[in-house]
Amino acid sequence: MQLSDVKLGSRRTHKNLADKRPVQVIAVTGGKGGTGKTNIAVNLSLALAANGYRTLLLDADLGMANVDVLLGLEAHSTLLDVLNGACQLEDIILDGTDNLLVIPAASGLRQLANLGINECAGLVRAFSDLKVPVDTLVIDTATGISEAVTSFCSAATEILVVVCNEPASLRDSAAQIKMLSSEYGVSRFRVLASMVKSAGEGNEVFKSIQDLTSSDHNIICSYAGFIPFDKHLRKAVSRHQAVVDVFPRSRASMALKNLARQVIAWPRPDLAGGQLEFFVERLIQNENINVEVLS
């Protein structure tokens, strides 16, 4: 059974409110692992929720899923169970803090790590059918340029590329940006410098990405700021807690809260349909392929 065949019923919803304004969809990604991408996705989601924004966090790092672990949550069912038809997507949603819901992936499973475009389309269709009212969908993608990564990034309204000041991270992130531009028509990217020692180093990381992508004149990179290297992040991970919760006044927490304030100020999408209905439409349009998604 392919995920594109999965259809949702309405056995259970968290809330069923008639909120039809478009959802801000933010894909948190990067060209290379080890940049703190998942930590940023988790803590950004928590900070948005703390500001009153109803946030849905999707763990789409399908091969190395660990969002639920970082939040100290226990996932009894995952996307694999949805793929196998054992449950509905709404049944696997985890309640985080107030205003935060989490959809866990399944770690280390080849079937999920190598989703094709049909399966990705089915997954996104499942999100379109959710009755959960959401202001922001944060997607923690895998790193690199796999089909799953490019599918989620091209369908998002904002792409946040997490980069650290390390040659491989700079090179691979620039390659990811250029590929999304040349093959998927994505032009706008937000660049976040991670694990830097100072604001100056963060600016250097952003300038390096600009230089590496300057050959493509269609690419517009905006600087989303920096997250400093902070030992409190490692301590929070070891406790299975988010740094914005357990060390709220640490340098990393303050930077992540500032990032959330920036995200709130970003222009919201002007798309018809409300909720997550537009997400699958963007996916199919951006992929420019013939994908049949069941209704």
C-alpha positions as a Markdown table, in Angstrom:
| # | Residue | x | y | z |
|---|---|---|---|---|
| 1 | Met | 0.0 | 0.0 | 0.0 |
| 2 | Gln | 1.3 | 3.4 | -1.0 |
| 3 | Leu | 0.9 | 6.5 | 1.2 |
| 4 | Ser | -0.8 | 8.2 | -1.7 |
| 5 | Asp | -3.7 | 5.7 | -1.2 |
| 6 | Val | -4.2 | 6.7 | 2.4 |
| 7 | Lys | -7.5 | 8.5 | 3.2 |
| 8 | Leu | -8.4 | 10.0 | 6.5 |
| 9 | Gly | -11.7 | 9.6 | 8.3 |
| 10 | Ser | -12.9 | 11.8 | 11.1 |
| 11 | Arg | -12.9 | 9.6 | 14.1 |
| 12 | Arg | -11.0 | 12.0 | 16.3 |
| 13 | Thr | -9.9 | 15.6 | 16.1 |
| 14 | His | -8.2 | 17.8 | 18.7 |
| 15 | Lys | -10.4 | 20.8 | 17.9 |
| 16 | Asn | -12.8 | 21.5 | 15.1 |
| 17 | Leu | -12.8 | 25.2 | 14.6 |
| 18 | Ala | -13.7 | 27.0 | 11.4 |
| 19 | Asp | -10.4 | 28.8 | 10.9 |
| 20 | Lys | -9.8 | 29.1 | 7.2 |
| 21 | Arg | -6.9 | 31.5 | 6.9 |
| 22 | Pro | -3.9 | 30.2 | 5.0 |
| 23 | Val | -1.2 | 28.5 | 7.0 |
| 24 | Gln | 2.4 | 29.6 | 7.1 |
| 25 | Val | 4.5 | 26.5 | 6.1 |
| 26 | Ile | 8.2 | 26.7 | 7.1 |
| 27 | Ala | 10.6 | 24.0 | 5.9 |
| 28 | Val | 13.6 | 23.9 | 8.2 |
| 29 | Thr | 16.4 | 22.2 | 6.2 |
| 30 | Gly | 20.1 | 22.2 | 5.4 |
| 31 | Gly | 22.6 | 20.8 | 3.0 |
| 32 | Lys | 24.5 | 18.9 | 5.7 |
| 33 | Gly | 23.8 | 17.2 | 9.1 |
| 34 | Gly | 25.2 | 18.3 | 12.4 |
| 35 | Thr | 24.1 | 21.9 | 12.2 |
| 36 | Gly | 21.5 | 21.8 | 14.9 |
| 37 | Lys | 18.6 | 21.8 | 12.4 |
| 38 | Thr | 16.2 | 19.6 | 14.4 |
| 39 | Asn | 16.9 | 21.5 | 17.6 |
| 40 | Ile | 16.1 | 24.7 | 15.8 |
| 41 | Ala | 12.8 | 23.3 | 14.4 |
| 42 | Val | 11.7 | 22.1 | 17.8 |
| 43 | Asn | 12.6 | 25.2 | 19.7 |
| 44 | Leu | 11.2 | 27.5 | 17.0 |
| 45 | Ser | 7.9 | 25.6 | 17.2 |
| 46 | Leu | 7.8 | 25.9 | 21.0 |
| 47 | Ala | 8.6 | 29.6 | 20.8 |
| 48 | Leu | 5.9 | 30.2 | 18.2 |
| 49 | Ala | 3.4 | 28.3 | 20.4 |
| 50 | Ala | 4.4 | 30.4 | 23.4 |
| 51 | Asn | 3.5 | 33.5 | 21.4 |
| 52 | Gly | 0.0 | 32.1 | 20.9 |
| 53 | Tyr | 0.4 | 30.7 | 17.4 |
| 54 | Arg | -1.1 | 27.3 | 17.0 |
| 55 | Thr | 1.8 | 25.3 | 15.6 |
| 56 | Leu | 2.0 | 21.8 | 14.0 |
| 57 | Leu | 5.5 | 20.4 | 14.0 |
| 58 | Leu | 6.1 | 17.6 | 11.4 |
| 59 | Asp | 9.1 | 15.4 | 11.8 |
| 60 | Ala | 9.9 | 14.9 | 8.1 |
| 61 | Asp | 13.5 | 13.8 | 8.8 |
| 62 | Leu | 12.1 | 10.5 | 7.9 |
| 63 | Gly | 15.3 | 8.5 | 8.2 |
| 64 | Met | 16.6 | 9.9 | 11.5 |
| 65 | Ala | 13.4 | 11.0 | 13.3 |
| 66 | Asn | 14.0 | 12.4 | 16.8 |
| 67 | Val | 11.6 | 15.3 | 17.3 |
| 68 | Asp | 9.5 | 13.4 | 19.8 |
| 69 | Val | 12.7 | 12.4 | 21.7 |
| 70 | Leu | 13.9 | 16.0 | 22.0 |
| 71 | Leu | 10.5 | 17.0 | 23.4 |
| 72 | Gly | 10.4 | 14.1 | 25.9 |
| 73 | Leu | 7.3 | 12.6 | 24.2 |
| 74 | Glu | 6.5 | 9.0 | 23.6 |
| 75 | Ala | 5.2 | 8.1 | 20.2 |
| 76 | His | 3.1 | 4.9 | 20.2 |
| 77 | Ser | 2.3 | 5.2 | 16.5 |
| 78 | Thr | 4.2 | 6.9 | 13.6 |
| 79 | Leu | 3.9 | 7.7 | 10.0 |
| 80 | Leu | 4.8 | 4.1 | 9.2 |
| 81 | Asp | 1.6 | 3.0 | 10.8 |
| 82 | Val | -0.3 | 5.5 | 8.6 |
| 83 | Leu | 1.6 | 4.2 | 5.6 |
| 84 | Asn | 0.6 | 0.6 | 6.5 |
| 85 | Gly | -3.0 | 1.6 | 7.0 |
| 86 | Ala | -3.0 | 0.7 | 10.7 |
| 87 | Cys | -4.3 | 4.1 | 11.8 |
| 88 | Gln | -5.2 | 7.5 | 10.6 |
| 89 | Leu | -2.9 | 10.5 | 10.5 |
| 90 | Glu | -5.0 | 12.2 | 13.2 |
| 91 | Asp | -4.4 | 9.2 | 15.5 |
| 92 | Ile | -0.6 | 9.7 | 15.7 |
| 93 | Ile | -0.7 | 13.4 | 16.6 |
| 94 | Leu | 1.1 | 14.1 | 19.9 |
| 95 | Asp | 0.2 | 16.9 | 22.3 |
| 96 | Gly | 3.2 | 19.0 | 23.1 |
| 97 | Thr | 2.7 | 22.2 | 25.1 |
| 98 | Asp | -0.3 | 24.5 | 24.7 |
| 99 | Asn | -0.7 | 25.4 | 21.1 |
| 100 | Leu | 1.9 | 22.8 | 19.9 |
| 101 | Leu | 1.0 | 19.5 | 18.2 |
| 102 | Val | 3.6 | 17.1 | 16.9 |
| 103 | Ile | 3.5 | 14.5 | 14.2 |
| 104 | Pro | 6.3 | 12.0 | 14.7 |
| 105 | Ala | 8.1 | 10.1 | 12.0 |
| 106 | Ala | 9.6 | 6.6 | 12.3 |
| 107 | Ser | 13.4 | 6.5 | 12.8 |
| 108 | Gly | 15.8 | 4.5 | 10.7 |
| 109 | Leu | 13.2 | 2.9 | 8.4 |
| 110 | Arg | 14.2 | 2.7 | 4.7 |
| 111 | Gln | 10.6 | 2.7 | 3.6 |
| 112 | Leu | 10.1 | 6.2 | 5.1 |
| 113 | Ala | 13.6 | 7.5 | 4.4 |
| 114 | Asn | 13.2 | 6.8 | 0.6 |
| 115 | Leu | 9.6 | 8.0 | 0.0 |
| 116 | Gly | 8.9 | 8.8 | -3.6 |
| 117 | Ile | 6.9 | 11.6 | -5.0 |
| 118 | Asn | 3.6 | 9.6 | -5.0 |
| 119 | Glu | 4.0 | 8.8 | -1.3 |
| 120 | Cys | 4.9 | 12.4 | -0.4 |
| 121 | Ala | 1.8 | 13.6 | -2.3 |
| 122 | Gly | -0.3 | 11.1 | -0.3 |
| 123 | Leu | 1.2 | 12.3 | 2.9 |
| 124 | Val | 0.5 | 16.0 | 2.1 |
| 125 | Arg | -3.0 | 15.1 | 1.1 |
| 126 | Ala | -3.5 | 13.6 | 4.5 |
| 127 | Phe | -2.5 | 16.9 | 6.1 |
| 128 | Ser | -4.9 | 18.7 | 3.9 |
| 129 | Asp | -7.7 | 16.6 | 5.4 |
| 130 | Leu | -6.8 | 17.3 | 9.0 |
| 131 | Lys | -9.4 | 19.3 | 10.9 |
| 132 | Val | -6.8 | 20.6 | 13.4 |
| 133 | Pro | -6.8 | 24.5 | 13.3 |
| 134 | Val | -3.2 | 25.6 | 12.6 |
| 135 | Asp | -1.5 | 28.9 | 12.2 |
| 136 | Thr | 2.0 | 27.6 | 11.3 |
| 137 | Leu | 3.3 | 24.2 | 10.1 |
| 138 | Val | 7.0 | 23.7 | 10.8 |
| 139 | Ile | 8.6 | 20.9 | 8.8 |
| 140 | Asp | 11.8 | 19.4 | 10.1 |
| 141 | Thr | 13.2 | 18.0 | 6.8 |
| 142 | Ala | 16.1 | 15.7 | 6.3 |
| 143 | Thr | 19.3 | 17.2 | 5.0 |
| 144 | Gly | 20.5 | 17.1 | 1.4 |
| 145 | Ile | 18.5 | 16.9 | -1.8 |
| 146 | Ser | 16.5 | 13.7 | -1.6 |
| 147 | Glu | 13.1 | 13.5 | -3.3 |
| 148 | Ala | 11.3 | 13.9 | 0.1 |
| 149 | Val | 13.4 | 16.9 | 1.0 |
| 150 | Thr | 12.9 | 18.7 | -2.3 |
| 151 | Ser | 9.2 | 17.9 | -2.2 |
| 152 | Phe | 8.5 | 19.4 | 1.2 |
| 153 | Cys | 10.8 | 22.4 | 0.5 |
| 154 | Ser | 9.2 | 23.3 | -2.8 |
| 155 | Ala | 5.7 | 23.1 | -1.3 |
| 156 | Ala | 6.6 | 25.3 | 1.7 |
| 157 | Thr | 5.9 | 29.0 | 1.8 |
| 158 | Glu | 9.2 | 29.7 | 3.5 |
| 159 | Ile | 12.5 | 27.7 | 3.5 |
| 160 | Leu | 14.8 | 28.2 | 6.4 |
| 161 | Val | 18.3 | 26.9 | 5.5 |
| 162 | Val | 20.4 | 26.1 | 8.6 |
| 163 | Val | 24.1 | 26.5 | 8.0 |
| 164 | Cys | 27.2 | 26.4 | 10.2 |
| 165 | Asn | 30.6 | 27.9 | 9.6 |
| 166 | Glu | 32.2 | 24.8 | 8.2 |
| 167 | Pro | 33.3 | 24.2 | 4.6 |
| 168 | Ala | 31.1 | 21.2 | 3.9 |
| 169 | Ser | 28.0 | 22.8 | 5.4 |
| 170 | Leu | 28.5 | 26.0 | 3.4 |
| 171 | Arg | 29.2 | 24.0 | 0.2 |
| 172 | Asp | 26.3 | 21.5 | 0.6 |
| 173 | Ser | 23.8 | 24.2 | 1.6 |
| 174 | Ala | 24.7 | 26.3 | -1.4 |
| 175 | Ala | 24.3 | 23.3 | -3.6 |
| 176 | Gln | 20.9 | 22.6 | -2.1 |
| 177 | Ile | 19.7 | 26.2 | -2.6 |
| 178 | Lys | 20.9 | 26.2 | -6.3 |
| 179 | Met | 19.3 | 22.9 | -7.0 |
| 180 | Leu | 15.9 | 24.0 | -5.5 |
| 181 | Ser | 16.2 | 27.1 | -7.7 |
| 182 | Ser | 17.2 | 25.5 | -11.0 |
| 183 | Glu | 15.0 | 22.4 | -10.8 |
| 184 | Tyr | 12.0 | 23.5 | -8.7 |
| 185 | Gly | 11.8 | 27.2 | -9.4 |
| 186 | Val | 12.3 | 28.2 | -5.7 |
| 187 | Ser | 13.7 | 31.7 | -5.5 |
| 188 | Arg | 13.5 | 32.9 | -1.9 |
| 189 | Phe | 15.5 | 31.4 | 0.9 |
| 190 | Arg | 16.0 | 32.4 | 4.6 |
| 191 | Val | 19.5 | 31.6 | 5.8 |
| 192 | Leu | 20.1 | 31.0 | 9.5 |
| 193 | Ala | 23.7 | 30.7 | 10.8 |
| 194 | Ser | 24.0 | 28.1 | 13.5 |
| 195 | Met | 26.5 | 27.4 | 16.2 |
| 196 | Val | 28.5 | 30.5 | 15.6 |
| 197 | Lys | 30.6 | 32.3 | 18.2 |
| 198 | Ser | 29.4 | 35.9 | 17.4 |
| 199 | Ala | 27.1 | 38.0 | 15.4 |
| 200 | Gly | 30.1 | 38.8 | 13.1 |
| 201 | Glu | 30.7 | 35.2 | 12.4 |
| 202 | Gly | 27.0 | 34.8 | 11.6 |
| 203 | Asn | 27.2 | 37.6 | 9.0 |
| 204 | Glu | 30.3 | 35.9 | 7.5 |
| 205 | Val | 28.3 | 32.6 | 7.1 |
| 206 | Phe | 25.5 | 34.5 | 5.3 |
| 207 | Lys | 27.9 | 36.3 | 3.1 |
| 208 | Ser | 29.6 | 33.0 | 2.2 |
| 209 | Ile | 26.2 | 31.6 | 1.1 |
| 210 | Gln | 25.5 | 34.7 | -0.9 |
| 211 | Asp | 28.9 | 34.4 | -2.7 |
| 212 | Leu | 28.4 | 30.7 | -3.4 |
| 213 | Thr | 25.0 | 31.2 | -4.9 |
| 214 | Ser | 25.7 | 34.5 | -6.7 |
| 215 | Ser | 25.9 | 32.8 | -10.1 |
| 216 | Asp | 22.2 | 32.2 | -10.1 |
| 217 | His | 20.6 | 35.6 | -10.4 |
| 218 | Asn | 17.1 | 34.2 | -9.6 |
| 219 | Ile | 18.1 | 33.3 | -6.0 |
| 220 | Ile | 17.2 | 35.8 | -3.3 |
| 221 | Cys | 18.7 | 35.0 | 0.1 |
| 222 | Ser | 17.7 | 36.8 | 3.2 |
| 223 | Tyr | 19.5 | 36.7 | 6.5 |
| 224 | Ala | 17.4 | 35.2 | 9.3 |
| 225 | Gly | 20.0 | 35.8 | 12.0 |
| 226 | Phe | 22.2 | 33.4 | 14.0 |
| 227 | Ile | 22.0 | 30.9 | 16.8 |
| 228 | Pro | 25.1 | 31.0 | 19.0 |
| 229 | Phe | 27.1 | 28.0 | 20.1 |
| 230 | Asp | 25.8 | 27.3 | 23.6 |
| 231 | Lys | 26.5 | 24.4 | 25.9 |
| 232 | His | 23.0 | 24.8 | 27.3 |
| 233 | Leu | 21.7 | 23.3 | 24.0 |
| 234 | Arg | 23.6 | 20.0 | 24.7 |
| 235 | Lys | 22.5 | 19.9 | 28.3 |
| 236 | Ala | 18.8 | 20.4 | 27.2 |
| 237 | Val | 19.1 | 17.5 | 24.7 |
| 238 | Ser | 20.6 | 15.2 | 27.3 |
| 239 | Arg | 17.5 | 15.9 | 29.4 |
| 240 | His | 15.1 | 15.3 | 26.5 |
| 241 | Gln | 13.9 | 18.9 | 26.9 |
| 242 | Ala | 13.9 | 22.0 | 24.7 |
| 243 | Val | 16.4 | 24.7 | 25.6 |
| 244 | Val | 13.7 | 27.4 | 25.5 |
| 245 | Asp | 11.9 | 25.6 | 28.3 |
| 246 | Val | 14.7 | 24.4 | 30.5 |
| 247 | Phe | 17.2 | 27.2 | 30.0 |
| 248 | Pro | 14.9 | 30.1 | 28.9 |
| 249 | Arg | 17.5 | 32.8 | 29.5 |
| 250 | Ser | 20.5 | 31.1 | 27.8 |
| 251 | Arg | 22.0 | 32.7 | 24.7 |
| 252 | Ala | 20.6 | 30.1 | 22.5 |
| 253 | Ser | 17.1 | 30.5 | 23.9 |
| 254 | Met | 17.1 | 34.2 | 23.5 |
| 255 | Ala | 18.3 | 33.8 | 19.9 |
| 256 | Leu | 15.6 | 31.2 | 19.2 |
| 257 | Lys | 12.9 | 33.4 | 20.7 |
| 258 | Asn | 14.1 | 36.3 | 18.5 |
| 259 | Leu | 13.9 | 34.0 | 15.5 |
| 260 | Ala | 10.3 | 33.2 | 16.4 |
| 261 | Arg | 9.5 | 37.0 | 16.6 |
| 262 | Gln | 11.0 | 37.4 | 13.1 |
| 263 | Val | 8.9 | 34.5 | 11.8 |
| 264 | Ile | 5.8 | 36.1 | 13.2 |
| 265 | Ala | 6.6 | 39.2 | 11.2 |
| 266 | Trp | 7.2 | 37.4 | 8.0 |
| 267 | Pro | 4.4 | 38.0 | 5.4 |
| 268 | Arg | 1.8 | 35.3 | 5.6 |
| 269 | Pro | 0.8 | 33.5 | 2.4 |
| 270 | Asp | -2.0 | 34.9 | 0.4 |
| 271 | Leu | -3.5 | 31.6 | -0.8 |
| 272 | Ala | -7.1 | 30.5 | -1.1 |
| 273 | Gly | -8.5 | 27.4 | 0.7 |
| 274 | Gly | -7.4 | 27.9 | 4.3 |
| 275 | Gln | -6.0 | 25.3 | 6.6 |
| 276 | Leu | -3.5 | 23.0 | 4.8 |
| 277 | Glu | -5.5 | 22.5 | 1.6 |
| 278 | Phe | -3.1 | 24.6 | -0.5 |
| 279 | Phe | -0.1 | 22.6 | 0.6 |
| 280 | Val | -0.8 | 19.6 | -1.7 |
| 281 | Glu | -1.7 | 22.0 | -4.5 |
| 282 | Arg | 1.7 | 23.7 | -4.2 |
| 283 | Leu | 3.5 | 20.3 | -4.0 |
| 284 | Ile | 1.9 | 19.1 | -7.3 |
| 285 | Gln | 2.3 | 22.4 | -9.0 |
| 286 | Asn | 6.0 | 22.9 | -8.1 |
| 287 | Glu | 6.8 | 19.3 | -9.0 |
| 288 | Asn | 5.1 | 19.8 | -12.4 |
| 289 | Ile | 4.2 | 16.1 | -12.6 |
| 290 | Asn | 1.1 | 14.1 | -13.0 |
| 291 | Val | 0.2 | 12.9 | -9.5 |
| 292 | Glu | -3.2 | 11.7 | -8.6 |
| 293 | Val | -4.2 | 12.4 | -5.0 |
| 294 | Leu | -7.4 | 10.7 | -3.8 |
| 295 | Ser | -10.1 | 13.0 | -2.4 |
